């Protein structure tokens, strides 16, 4: 009966304090407003890019569809089974993602721990035994006493969060969970875009190597003809040697391309989570890729919600804002409540009798009077930290809009560059064929033929690089717009 009465009294006191006005000192967090703009770029963006006839899939015109959303699996727009396999492997095996997932779980468990520690009452059971001898001389007795003490006691404590400091502290941990969740999403978006761009770059390098081998073959065939003409007296030795130099120079262009190819293949293996020596990655041919024709372009005001890095910066700003509340609450009184209930006896066999019962409870409001200005300085530091977080958030937003603007302009200019490079290649090939025919007839000297060969070789490689840039910059646009993670239909990790 007594236990019930005591527990009821403690409960009443706790509820009285807990039902005080549930104020929370410090500013309540509100995400900054999105920039009020309708455009990503300075000046008008065309509705579609230039079309390049005669260049196959890479020459398609791309349409900018303003106000449409990006699919979560945007890489599927390339219609490449091999690219899909690479990205699926990366999402499954990447150590970077595994680390991000574990970091998120750590933040979630830290939040649970803080919730239980700061906002809920704590209780512990104490069981004890002590054998003690004390001198009776202090009481004027010549006989010392020897006795046992058995204890069974429950201790409870609760800090009434009158000013919301503890709730603000939990709020900081909740903001860290949000931050780590967006960091995981950012890692996923970065990984998928890196796999796509690296795979496309590999395809471009392979195409350049293939073209270089073809050019070596053409130049070598011409060298054979020139050697025969030299034997017949139709050419000078200098012309033959010059052609040999061109052949060797073309061959010398292969090692750098092959070096870049192997390094890119090694990087791709690491991105998908396997050793370079053990990777058996599917090969992607540039000619087999489909250039996405329809490019979804989100409304600018939605960008900050879609970019994981912006949302991560928003979460850090939230955490810094909540810390101001924590620092403010530290200036105000605290209201800890404690109590205990149990039994003490010199003999174990009568420990749990009503005559051995002990209990107590109380509240001890505490106000710090002087700490050398430390608490005020800590609050000012928290305010400054929030100002830093706000500035960093603003910078992240600016960079996000810059990324989109750069990607849009790159896509626009890539189409123009490919058109120019394609026309240059066509013209260079016509010039080479005509020059070659004239050289065979002896109508022109070798120097003109050499210049025609060199121009044609360069235009071939430039055209292949321009094709690859269209595919790569399209992937960069999807990444800069946030990667479409919000359209994953519950399949995204968070």
C-alpha positions, 0 to 999 in steps of 0.5 A, a space after each residue: 500500500 505504501 509503495 503505491 502511495 509513494 509511487 503515486 506521489 512521485 508521479 504527481 510531482 513529475 507530472 506537475 513539472 512535466 505539464 509546465 508550459 512546454 517551452 523550448 528556448 532557442 529559435 525553431 528551425 525553418 528551412 531557408 526559402 528556395 531561390 525565386 528564379 525561373 531559369 537556370 542559365 543567363 539568357 534564354 535556353 533553346 527548347 532543343 539542341 542542334 541535330 547532326 545528320 549522318 552521325 547516327 544515334 549520337 547526332 540526335 536533337 535533344 529536347 529540354 522538357 521544362 517542369 518534368 521529373 527525372 526517373 530514378 533509373 535515368 541511366 536506362 534512357 541510354 538503352 544499354 543493357 551493359 550499362 544497367 548491369 554495371 550500375 546495378 553491380 555498383 549499387 550492390 557491391 560498392 564499399 562507399 555505399 556500405 560505409 554510408 549505410 553503416 554511418 546512417 545506422 550509427 546516427 540512428 542508434 545515437 539518436 535512440 540512445 540520446 532519446 532514452 538517456 535525455 528524455 526518459 526517466 532512468 532507473 536502476 536496481 541496487 543489490 548489496 551486501 557489506 560486513 562492517 566493524 566500527 569502533 565503539 570508542 567514539 560512543 564511549 563504549 569499550 566494545 566494538 561492533 561487527 555487523 552485516 548490512 543487506 540492501 535491495 533498492 530501486 533508484 530512479 531519476 528524471 530531469 524535467 525538461 522545463 525549458 526544452 534544452 534536452 529536447 533541443 539536444 535530441 533535435 541535434 541528433 535527429 538532424 544528424 540522422 537526416 544529414 547522414 540519410 542525405 549523404 547516403 543519397 548523395 553517395 548513390 547519385 555520385 556513384 551511378 553518375 561516375 559509373 555511367 561517365 566512366 563507362 562512356 569514357 571507356 567506350 570513347 577511348 575504345 573508339 579512338 583506339 579503333 580509329 587510330 589503328 585504322 589510320 595507321 593502316 591507311 598511312 602504312 598502305 600509303 607508305 608501301 606505295 611511296 616506297 615502290 614509287 621511290 624505287 621507280 624514281 618517282 619520289 625522293 627519299 625525303 618524302 618516304 622518310 616523312 611518311 615513315 615519321 607520320 606512321 610512327 607518330 600515329 602509332 605513338 598516339 596509341 600508348 596514351 590512349 591505351 594507358 587512359 583506357 586501362 586506368 579508366 577500366 581499373 577505376 570502373 572496376 573499383 566503382 562497381 566494387 571489385 578488384 581490377 585484376 578480377 573484374 569481368 566487366 561488360 563492354 560498352 560500344 559508343 555506337 550502341 548507346 542511345 543518346 537520351 532525346 527527352 531531357 527532363 528539366 526540373 523547376 528551379 524552385 524544386 532543385 534544393 529539395 532534389 539535391 542531396 547535398 543541399 538537403 544535407 547542408 540544410 540538416 547541418 543548419 538545422 543541427 546548428 540552430 538546435 545547438 543555440 537552444 541547447 546553449 540557451 537552456 544551459 543558462 537556465 535552472 534545471 529541475 532534477 527529480 530523484 527517488 528510491 525505494 527498497 529495503 535494508 537489514 542486518 539479516 538476509 532472512 528478514 530483508 523484505 519485511 515492512 520494518 526494513 522498508 526505506 524510501 525517499 524522493 525529492 526535487 533539487 532545482 539548480 541554477 548556475 550563478 557564475 562560471 566566468 562567462 563560459 555559458 554566455 560565450 558558448 551561446 555566442 559560439 553556437 550562434 556563430 556556428 549557425 551563421 557559418 552553417 547558413 553561409 555554407 548552405 547558401 554556397 551549396 545552393 549556388 553551386 547546385 544552380 551552377 552545376 545545372 547551368 553548366 550542364 545545360 550549356 555543355 549539352 547545348 554546345 556539345 551538339 554544336 561542336 559535334 556538328 562542326 567536328 562532323 562537317 570538318 571530318 567530312 571535308 577533311 576526308 574529301 580533301 584527303 581523297 582528292 589530294 591522294 588521287 592528285 598525288 598518285 598522278 603526280 599533280 601535287 607534291 607530298 607536303 600537300 598530301 601529308 597535311 591532308 592526312 594529318 588534318 583528317 586524322 585529327 578530325 576523326 579523333 575530335 569527332 569521336 571525342 565530341 560524341 562521347 562528350 554528348 553522352 557524358 554531359 547528359 549524365 552530368 545533367 541528371 546528376 546535377 538535377 539530383 539524380 531522381 532519387 525521390 522517384 525511386 518508389 521506396 527502393 532507395 536506401 535512407 
